[in-house]
């Protein structure tokens, strides 16, 4: 289990790009340990809170000579995010098999 954070001053677009990248990485890699499930849920809630704060910022004003950071695709349009369904399906199958007994 490893925590990653990005510190700095971000405009809304750059911050949302970072949140999307880190959330996708969390959904892809965060579920694979017994205690990691709780840490992953905590990380996803923190990312969601930061995303809500970033959406309230004014749109960035372009700086001459510097390209604007693309926000990238939303999290659920990234294939890696769907790997988070594996532990959910596994847990649902465990619960269903225990209910049948």
NORTA-V23839 format. One record per residue. N is the residue number from 0. RES is the residue in one letter. OMEGA is omega in radians with two decimals (999 if undefined). BURIAL is # if it has 9 or more other ideal C-beta (glycine too) atoms within 8 Angstrom, else .. Layout:
n:N res:RES omega:OMEGA burial:BURIAL
n:N res:RES omega:OMEGA burial:BURIAL
This chain:
n:0 res:X omega:-3.11 burial:.
n:1 res:X omega:3.09 burial:.
n:2 res:X omega:3.08 burial:.
n:3 res:X omega:3.06 burial:.
n:4 res:X omega:3.13 burial:.
n:5 res:X omega:3.14 burial:.
n:6 res:X omega:3.07 burial:.
n:7 res:X omega:3.09 burial:.
n:8 res:X omega:-3.11 burial:.
n:9 res:X omega:2.92 burial:.
n:10 res:X omega:-3.11 burial:.
n:11 res:X omega:-3.09 burial:#
n:12 res:X omega:-3.13 burial:#
n:13 res:X omega:3.12 burial:#
n:14 res:X omega:3.12 burial:#
n:15 res:X omega:3.08 burial:#
n:16 res:X omega:3.12 burial:#
n:17 res:X omega:3.14 burial:#
n:18 res:X omega:-3.14 burial:#
n:19 res:X omega:3.13 burial:#
n:20 res:X omega:-3.11 burial:#
n:21 res:X omega:3.10 burial:#
n:22 res:X omega:3.09 burial:#
n:23 res:X omega:3.11 burial:#
n:24 res:X omega:3.11 burial:#
n:25 res:X omega:3.13 burial:#
n:26 res:X omega:-3.10 burial:#
n:27 res:X omega:-2.97 burial:#
n:28 res:X omega:-2.93 burial:.
n:29 res:X omega:-2.94 burial:#
n:30 res:X omega:-2.82 burial:#
n:31 res:X omega:3.04 burial:.
n:32 res:X omega:-3.10 burial:.
n:33 res:X omega:3.12 burial:.
n:34 res:X omega:-3.11 burial:.
n:35 res:X omega:-3.14 burial:#
n:36 res:X omega:3.13 burial:#
n:37 res:X omega:3.12 burial:.
n:38 res:X omega:3.12 burial:#
n:39 res:X omega:3.11 burial:#
n:40 res:X omega:3.10 burial:.
n:41 res:X omega:-3.14 burial:.
n:42 res:X omega:3.13 burial:#
n:43 res:X omega:3.09 burial:#
n:44 res:X omega:3.10 burial:.
n:45 res:X omega:3.11 burial:.
n:46 res:X omega:3.14 burial:#
n:47 res:X omega:3.11 burial:.
n:48 res:X omega:3.12 burial:.
n:49 res:X omega:3.12 burial:#
n:50 res:X omega:3.12 burial:#
n:51 res:X omega:3.11 burial:.
n:52 res:X omega:-3.13 burial:.
n:53 res:X omega:-3.14 burial:#
n:54 res:X omega:3.14 burial:.
n:55 res:X omega:-3.12 burial:.
n:56 res:X omega:3.06 burial:#
n:57 res:X omega:3.08 burial:.
n:58 res:X omega:-3.11 burial:.
n:59 res:X omega:3.03 burial:#
n:60 res:X omega:-3.08 burial:.
n:61 res:X omega:3.08 burial:.
n:62 res:X omega:-3.12 burial:.
n:63 res:X omega:3.09 burial:.
n:64 res:X omega:3.14 burial:.
n:65 res:X omega:3.13 burial:.
n:66 res:X omega:3.09 burial:.
n:67 res:X omega:3.14 burial:.
n:68 res:X omega:3.08 burial:.
n:69 res:X omega:-3.13 burial:.
n:70 res:X omega:-3.11 burial:.
n:71 res:X omega:-3.13 burial:.
n:72 res:X omega:2.99 burial:.
n:73 res:X omega:-3.03 burial:.
n:74 res:X omega:-3.06 burial:#
n:75 res:X omega:3.00 burial:.
n:76 res:X omega:3.11 burial:.
n:77 res:X omega:-3.07 burial:#
n:78 res:X omega:-3.11 burial:.
n:79 res:X omega:-3.11 burial:#
n:80 res:X omega:-3.11 burial:#
n:81 res:X omega:3.05 burial:.
n:82 res:X omega:3.08 burial:#
n:83 res:X omega:3.12 burial:#
n:84 res:X omega:-3.12 burial:.
n:85 res:X omega:3.12 burial:.
n:86 res:X omega:3.11 burial:#
n:87 res:X omega:3.11 burial:.
n:88 res:X omega:3.12 burial:.
n:89 res:X omega:-3.14 burial:.
n:90 res:X omega:3.12 burial:.
n:91 res:X omega:3.12 burial:.
n:92 res:X omega:3.06 burial:.
n:93 res:X omega:3.14 burial:.
n:94 res:X omega:-3.13 burial:.
n:95 res:X omega:-3.14 burial:.
n:96 res:X omega:3.10 burial:.
n:97 res:X omega:3.11 burial:.
n:98 res:X omega:-3.12 burial:.
n:99 res:X omega:-3.09 burial:.
n:100 res:X omega:999 burial:.
